[in-house]
Amino acid sequence: MTLSVLSCSLPLLICLTTLGEDEPGTDKKSPSLEGIWAVKSAVVEGNALPAEVTTMMQLKMRGGRYEAQVGENVDRGSYKVNDEKKPRWMDVTGVEGANKGKTFLAIYDWQDNKLRICYSLVDGKRPSKIDGTLSGQMLIVYKKPDK
């Protein structure tokens, strides 16, 4: 996978995924999305991004704003969540960087103290389930760095 593909989906690195009601291992609480997140893993249409790429990725979220970084490339924008939907929804809009003016629809959830966000790579289409193996979807698992 090239960094050009990664930079096209950079704003996607900034959002969140779904909460299954009876799914084992799923946290029923809603931890805060705010803070600094490291990427534990990332899968684009069934292809895992290598560790040398994911270790360069970081997401910062605060007050409806995000900053995603992949190496030297930075993408900034806003995010809105809808926790009433099942799975939970997130809309991510780039305002600066490679994704300026683009909106990505996503779903998110919490599992084993990790934030899972599934982004759609298709304009105007939101994923229906968290699955990075499906065409047109990217799944990123985030965790807060150890202190």
C-alpha positions, -999 to +999 in steps of 0.1 A: +000+000+000+014+033-009+014+065+011-006+082-016-035+058-009-030+065+028-030+102+024-063+100+004-079+083+034-061+104+060-092+121+074-106+086+079-079+081+105-097+105+127-131+089+135-151+063+154-173+030+152-203+009+165-215-006+198-232-040+196-258-046+223-249-082+229-215-084+213-190-101+237-160-079+247-178-047+238-177-019+264-213-007+272-199+026+285-190+056+263-154+066+271-144+100+259-132+103+224-110+132+234-073+128+237-043+115+218-048+081+200-022+057+186-031+033+158-031-003+170-040-016+135-055-005+102-072-026+075-082-011+041-105-033+020-090-064+036-054-053+034-036-047+066-014-016+067+022-026+077+035-017+112+060+007+097+030+028+085+007+025+115+034+034+140+037+068+121+000+075+126-016+095+154-050+110+160-058+139+183-095+147+191-109+175+212-141+195+212-154+182+178-120+189+161-094+164+150-058+164+138-046+132+121-009+127+114+009+102+092+046+109+094+050+145+083+015+147+067-012+164+088-049+166+082-072+187+103-110+190+105-141+185+125-162+155+135-198+150+147-211+119+164-246+105+168-246+080+197-284+074+192-278+054+161-268+017+163-241+014+152-229+048+164-223+073+136-195+097+130-192+123+102-156+136+096-150+167+075-115+178+065-108+215+066-070+215+061-047+190+044-052+164+017-089+159+026-099+196+027-136+198+018-143+161+019-167+144+043-163+108+054-191+088+069-181+063+096-194+041+124-176+034+157-175+014+189-154+005+219-140-030+224-114-041+251-105-005+258-099+003+222-117+026+199-127+010+166-137+032+137-149+019+103-148+046+076-164+045+042-142+052+013-173+057-009-188+092-010-222+095+007-222+058+019-220+049+056-207+014+066-235-008+081-211-029+102-175-027+114-156-047+090-123-037+073-125-066+048-154-052+028-149-032-004-149+005+001-142+003+039-113+010+062-112-001+098-088+015+122-083+004+158-070+031+181-057+030+216-045+056+241-007+054+244+008+039+275+021+065+299 
